[in-house]
Amino acid sequence: MKTKKFISIILSLSIFMAAGCGSVDTSAQGQSSAKGFTDVASTAWYYGTVTEMAQKGILSGYDDGSFKPGNTITSAEFTTILCRIKGLSPKSAQTSHWSAPLMQAALDAGWYDYDENPPTGEKYDQPIIRQIAVKILMKALADNFSYDYNTESAKMKDFSKLNGRYYDTVLAAYSAGIAGGDNNGNFNPDKPLTRAEACTLIKRAMDKYNTTVSSQPQTEQTTQPAVAQQQTAPVSSEARAGGVSQNGRLKVVGTQLCNESGAPVVLRGMSSHGLQWFPQFVSNEYIKAVGDRGANVMRFAMYTSENGYIQNPSVKSTLTTAVDNTLKNDMYAIIDWHILSDGNPMTYANEAEQFFKEMASRYKDSQGIIYEICNEPNGGISWSGNVKPYAERIIPAIRAIDSDAVILVGNPQWDQDLDSVVSDRLSFDNIMYTCHFYSGTHTQWLRDRVSNAVKNGIPIFVSEWGTSDASGNGGVFADETQRWMEFLSANNISWCNWSLCDKNETSAALIQGSNASDGLSDSELSASGKIVFSYFNK
């Protein structure tokens, strides 16, 4: 059980390193004794760093004079040290855990994502792993995340084990000389961080970025922190033009997507690529950067197959983190059940039903969620025989929990068989039907189908389109893209472009080496990305 003296630091440099460390003695005698931990030999690789940080009062040892350098450090211990170095003010928290006020401050500052350390506190006392520790460290202290992807990834022999969501921070830490591999060149991203390693990382980052410990005194805390009401979804940090705070919960009126007041609204934004392949591009930095360029919606492609959700359920965590980041940025989020190679939506209908029930339960109180229940039905299937029965199963499952959210429904032939929908539509409110196009393949004939659908009262949402041909390559087909953009604008049809990643294909919006920590400039966009981003505000 942690005591209040751990979280109540009276002098600015009095910062503990771990539970049970004892009080920090700031007297001359205490500073002198800090030089000689009984278990830190002068020949140890971490001797100089540990000794210097102890002398500065950033950490102390245990009551028996030891430092226990090989012991693991918990998530709460590591993060709160950085909070105090940076002088973050404690925030109202959802749990009574000793570290909760500062952990909430770190979460609010964007140092880590909601799922990495949920504010319920169950992960606070668990050993922090290296890739998460480096992320928090870099977010807290780094000026930027510049690095060369090829150079830095080659230094890491176990790079394949690094979760993509940590590419930016870990590779930047390698580039800055803050993080490095073991004797075998392995980073060991999922290995717990020891106290000695934590000291070394923090010291290197402080030296690199000229960081000094905050001079703001920490005062004694005499009462338990207030417990905030638990939220099922994050709240946006600032209003965005065309965003959720402006338009509220969306609804479908006739063929038009409208805001909560019934006024027509158009969403324009980006789709991720497969979350299992490119998770790094759904970080808070990238989503905010896209929003800052004028987008008000993000779509997240959670593949069912191809090492997606069915084979790798952990990708759901990447999805929810991406959605939470989007809501925090006051943008609408589309949860996409991305069937592709398994073109019949009925193949995984059981799994889809359970998944959407879970998502609806999580986000039922959010005004910014849109559900896309089947990406691109294809193969030997039909609307009436496969897609419509699937929709008639999944939609009620969502509606039983979230009665008002807009739901997008695919159709055969990769979302181009709109004629079948015209003659056999669904009988639900707040439903839109998706159309997907790629400018080099789908031209006036598909626009004619869309026009016919709208004429017959079918609301259309273009949840995926590209400037390339249907393969993702070829082009950029700028002239045909312009025709599509003018057509969608004239009909007030919302859209998401494929895709926000740096894959070596025409349809990718980013170039390799893009860095969203300071936004996304045109120089970081591909030829496709430059065209697409120019249409966000039109």
Backbone hydrogen bonds, N-H to C=O, Kabsch-Sander energy under -0.5 kcal/mol:
donor,donor_aa,acceptor,acceptor_aa,energy
6,F,3,T,-1.5
7,I,3,T,-0.6
7,I,4,K,-0.6
8,S,4,K,-1.1
9,I,7,I,-0.7
10,I,8,S,-0.6
14,S,11,L,-1.8
15,I,13,L,-1.3
15,I,57,G,-2.0
21,C,18,A,-1.2
25,D,23,S,-0.6
26,T,24,V,-0.7
31,Q,27,S,-2.4
32,S,28,A,-2.0
33,S,29,Q,-2.4
34,A,30,G,-1.3
35,K,32,S,-1.5
36,G,33,S,-1.6
38,T,65,G,-2.4
40,V,37,F,-1.5
41,A,39,D,-0.6
44,A,41,A,-1.9
47,Y,44,A,-1.7
50,V,46,Y,-2.7
51,T,47,Y,-2.5
52,E,48,G,-2.3
53,M,49,T,-2.5
54,A,50,V,-2.2
55,Q,51,T,-2.4
56,K,52,E,-1.6
57,G,54,A,-1.2
58,I,53,M,-2.2
59,L,53,M,-0.9
62,Y,66,S,-3.3
63,D,20,G,-0.6
65,G,62,Y,-2.0
71,N,68,K,-1.5
73,I,193,L,-2.4
75,S,126,Q,-2.2
76,A,124,Y,-2.5
78,F,74,T,-2.4
79,T,75,S,-2.4
80,T,76,A,-2.5
81,I,77,E,-1.5
82,L,78,F,-1.4
83,C,79,T,-2.1
84,R,80,T,-2.1
85,I,81,I,-2.3
86,K,82,L,-2.3
87,G,83,C,-0.9
88,L,83,C,-2.5
91,K,101,P,-2.2
93,A,226,A,-1.6
100,A,97,H,-1.8
102,L,99,S,-0.7
103,M,99,S,-2.7
104,Q,100,A,-2.8
105,A,101,P,-1.3
106,A,102,L,-2.4
107,L,103,M,-2.4
108,D,104,Q,-2.8
109,A,105,A,-1.7
110,G,107,L,-1.4
111,W,106,A,-2.3
116,E,113,D,-1.3
117,N,113,D,-1.1
121,G,118,P,-2.3
124,Y,121,G,-0.8
125,D,121,G,-0.5
126,Q,123,K,-1.4
128,I,73,I,-2.3
130,R,191,K,-1.9
131,Q,189,P,-2.3
133,A,129,I,-2.6
134,V,130,R,-2.6
135,K,131,Q,-1.5
136,I,132,I,-2.6
137,L,133,A,-2.6
138,M,134,V,-2.7
139,K,135,K,-2.6
140,A,136,I,-2.1
141,L,137,L,-2.5
142,A,138,M,-2.0
149,Y,147,Y,-0.6
152,E,148,D,-2.6
153,S,149,Y,-2.5
154,A,150,N,-1.3
155,K,151,T,-0.6
155,K,152,E,-0.8
156,M,153,S,-1.1
157,K,155,K,-0.8
157,K,185,G,-2.3
159,F,156,M,-1.6
161,K,158,D,-2.1
162,L,159,F,-1.8
166,Y,163,N,-2.4
167,Y,164,G,-1.5
170,V,166,Y,-2.4
171,L,167,Y,-2.5
172,A,168,D,-1.7
173,A,169,T,-2.0
174,Y,170,V,-2.3
175,S,171,L,-2.5
176,A,172,A,-2.0
177,G,174,Y,-1.3
178,I,173,A,-2.5
179,A,173,A,-1.2
182,D,186,N,-2.3
185,G,182,D,-2.1
191,K,188,N,-1.9
193,L,128,I,-2.7
195,R,71,N,-2.5
196,A,69,P,-2.2
198,A,194,T,-2.6
199,C,195,R,-2.3
200,T,196,A,-2.1
201,L,197,E,-2.6
202,I,198,A,-2.5
203,K,199,C,-2.8
204,R,200,T,-2.6
205,A,201,L,-2.3
206,M,202,I,-2.7
207,D,203,K,-2.4
208,K,204,R,-2.7
209,Y,205,A,-2.5
210,N,207,D,-0.8
211,T,206,M,-2.5
214,S,84,R,-0.5
214,S,85,I,-1.7
218,Q,9,I,-0.6
219,T,217,P,-0.6
222,T,220,E,-0.6
228,A,93,A,-2.8
228,A,226,A,-0.6
237,S,328,K,-3.4
238,E,328,K,-0.6
243,G,240,R,-2.8
244,V,330,D,-1.2
247,N,243,G,-2.3
248,G,244,V,-3.2
250,L,367,Q,-0.6
251,K,258,C,-2.2
253,V,251,K,-0.6
253,V,256,Q,-2.9
254,G,252,V,-0.5
256,Q,253,V,-2.2
258,C,251,K,-3.3
259,N,263,A,-2.8
260,E,247,N,-2.5
262,G,259,N,-2.1
265,V,257,L,-2.6
269,G,495,W,-1.5
270,M,297,V,-1.2
271,S,497,N,-3.3
272,S,299,R,-3.0
273,H,500,L,-0.5
275,L,301,A,-1.8
277,W,274,G,-1.5
278,F,274,G,-2.4
281,F,278,F,-1.1
282,V,279,P,-1.7
283,S,280,Q,-0.9
287,I,283,S,-2.3
288,K,284,N,-2.6
289,A,285,E,-2.3
290,V,286,Y,-2.2
291,G,287,I,-2.5
292,D,288,K,-2.8
293,R,289,A,-0.8
293,R,290,V,-0.6
294,G,291,G,-1.7
295,A,290,V,-1.7
296,N,268,R,-2.2
297,V,268,R,-0.7
298,M,332,Y,-2.5
299,R,270,M,-2.6
300,F,334,I,-2.5
301,A,273,H,-0.5
301,A,299,R,-0.6
302,M,300,F,-1.1
302,M,336,D,-2.1
303,Y,301,A,-1.1
304,T,338,H,-1.4
309,Y,303,Y,-3.1
310,I,304,T,-2.2
311,Q,304,T,-0.6
312,N,308,G,-3.2
315,V,312,N,-2.1
316,K,313,P,-2.0
317,S,314,S,-1.4
318,T,314,S,-0.8
319,L,315,V,-2.1
320,T,316,K,-2.7
321,T,317,S,-2.1
322,A,318,T,-2.3
323,V,319,L,-2.7
324,D,320,T,-2.8
325,N,321,T,-2.5
326,T,322,A,-2.0
327,L,323,V,-2.5
328,K,324,D,-2.3
329,N,325,N,-1.1
330,D,327,L,-1.9
331,M,326,T,-2.1
332,Y,296,N,-2.6
333,A,368,G,-2.9
334,I,298,M,-2.8
335,I,333,A,-0.6
335,I,370,I,-2.7
336,D,300,F,-1.9
336,D,334,I,-0.8
337,W,335,I,-0.6
337,W,372,E,-2.6
338,H,302,M,-2.0
338,H,336,D,-1.2
339,I,337,W,-1.6
343,G,341,S,-1.1
347,T,344,N,-1.9
348,Y,345,P,-0.6
349,A,346,M,-1.3
352,A,348,Y,-2.6
353,E,349,A,-2.5
354,Q,350,N,-2.0
355,F,351,E,-2.4
356,F,352,A,-2.8
357,K,353,E,-1.9
358,E,354,Q,-2.0
359,M,355,F,-2.5
360,A,356,F,-2.5
361,S,357,K,-2.1
362,R,358,E,-2.0
363,Y,359,M,-2.4
364,K,360,A,-1.0
366,S,363,Y,-1.9
370,I,333,A,-2.5
371,Y,406,V,-2.0
372,E,335,I,-2.8
373,I,371,Y,-0.6
373,I,408,L,-2.1
375,N,337,W,-1.9
376,E,339,I,-1.3
378,N,343,G,-1.1
381,I,379,G,-2.0
386,N,382,S,-1.6
387,V,382,S,-1.9
388,K,383,W,-3.3
390,Y,386,N,-1.6
391,A,387,V,-2.7
392,E,388,K,-2.5
393,R,389,P,-0.6
393,R,390,Y,-1.1
394,I,390,Y,-2.5
395,I,391,A,-2.5
397,A,393,R,-0.9
398,I,394,I,-1.9
399,R,395,I,-3.1
400,A,396,P,-1.9
401,I,398,I,-1.8
402,D,398,I,-3.5
403,S,401,I,-0.6
406,V,369,I,-0.5
407,I,430,N,-2.1
408,L,371,Y,-3.8
409,V,432,M,-2.3
414,W,377,P,-2.2
415,D,377,P,-0.5
415,D,411,N,-2.1
416,Q,412,P,-1.5
417,D,412,P,-1.9
418,L,416,Q,-1.3
420,S,417,D,-0.7
421,V,417,D,-0.6
422,V,418,L,-1.7
423,S,419,D,-1.2
424,D,421,V,-1.0
432,M,407,I,-2.3
433,Y,459,P,-2.9
434,T,409,V,-2.4
435,C,461,F,-1.3
436,H,415,D,-1.1
437,F,464,E,-1.3
439,S,466,G,-2.6
440,G,468,S,-2.8
441,T,438,Y,-2.4
442,H,438,Y,-3.0
443,T,441,T,-0.7
446,L,443,T,-1.2
447,R,443,T,-1.6
448,D,444,Q,-2.4
449,R,445,W,-1.2
450,V,446,L,-2.3
451,S,447,R,-2.6
452,N,448,D,-2.3
453,A,449,R,-2.4
454,V,450,V,-2.7
455,K,451,S,-2.5
456,N,452,N,-1.4
457,G,454,V,-2.0
458,I,453,A,-2.6
461,F,433,Y,-2.1
462,V,494,S,-2.3
463,S,461,F,-1.4
464,E,435,C,-0.7
465,W,496,C,-0.7
466,G,437,F,-1.5
469,D,473,N,-3.0
472,G,469,D,-2.1
477,F,467,T,-2.6
478,A,476,V,-1.3
481,T,477,F,-2.1
482,Q,478,A,-2.3
483,R,479,D,-1.8
484,W,480,E,-2.2
485,M,481,T,-2.6
486,E,482,Q,-2.5
487,F,483,R,-2.1
488,L,484,W,-2.8
489,S,485,M,-2.3
490,A,486,E,-2.2
491,N,487,F,-1.3
492,N,489,S,-1.2
493,I,488,L,-2.6
495,W,267,L,-2.7
496,C,462,V,-1.6
497,N,269,G,-2.3
498,W,465,W,-3.2
499,S,271,S,-0.7
499,S,497,N,-0.6
500,L,271,S,-2.6
501,C,499,S,-1.4
505,E,503,K,-2.6
507,S,472,G,-2.3
508,A,505,E,-1.4
509,A,499,S,-2.5
510,L,501,C,-2.2
511,I,524,E,-1.9
514,S,511,I,-1.5
518,D,515,N,-0.6
518,D,519,G,-0.6
519,G,516,A,-1.8
521,S,519,G,-0.5
524,E,521,S,-1.8
525,L,522,D,-1.5
526,S,509,A,-2.1
529,G,508,A,-0.5
530,K,526,S,-2.4
531,I,527,A,-1.3
532,V,528,S,-2.6
533,F,529,G,-2.8
534,S,530,K,-1.1
535,Y,532,V,-1.8
536,F,533,F,-1.2
538,K,535,Y,-1.1
